[in-house]
Structures are given as C-alpha cells and as structure tokens.
C-alpha cells in the first residue's frame, strides 16, 4: 500500500545539492491500472499501482536491464525523466523532491510517503512547499505522459 501526499514547490532549499539524489527515467505501459517501468540508477523496476489518490495499492517487481529496455520501447506517451532528491524530514519521513526534465520542465514537485493514513493526515508541510496537489489526478506522473 502506498500512502503519500504531493505538493508543488514554492522555493527550492538553498542546500539542495547536499542531499542524496538519483536520476529516474520512467515509462508507462498502461494508465488504468497504472503499469510503469522505471530505471533508477542501476536498478530496473516494474510497478503496478491501483486506483486512488492519497492511498492506493502498489507492487514493485525487479527487472533486468534488457527487460526494462524491451518494455520501455512499448511505452505510451512521453517518457518522464527527473532528478529525485531525498531530503530527511522529521519523524523518520523523507521528502522526495522531483525536478522534472524535458517536456515536463520546469515542474518541481515533492512527495512524502507515510506509514499510515493518520500520519499522512496530520503531516504539516514545510514552509517552502507550495500548493498541495495530492487530490489532483493531473499531477500523477502517469497522467503527465
């Protein structure tokens, strides 16, 4: 189960380059339900996501590079490229700050995943976060392709 909230960003942290980061590339094979392949550094992942906005099913399966490239070629729409920064947050949470590239630039969005719905509901976003877009399906990556 994935429980996350999403936010647009007003201003980037001044120390952004001090955080761990990864380049991600992801392609969508289907959007209803969401079936995605992702390259994350040296890792390749097939993901299934169920219906929902803040809470939804999510399953991840490892892929080989060859399987990823084969499935990537079958993607519908744009392939999303972004740099993801991992910013430690209070209560053991992590802010995943995505800086989109290519046709989706200059979009910058933050996601925070939670262990349960109560934690998600009680979360107070940092000042540098902008509008919350958790309940706006147009900000699901699968709808941006």
Buried (B, 14 or more C-beta within 10 A) or exposed (E): EBBBBBBBBEEEBEEEEEBEBBEBBBBBBEBEEBBBBBBEEEEBBBBBBEEEBBBBEBEBEEBEEEBBEEBBEEBEEEBBBBBBBEBEBEEEBBBBBBBBBEEBEEBBBBBBBBEEEEBBEEBEBBEBBBEBBBEEEEBBBBEBB
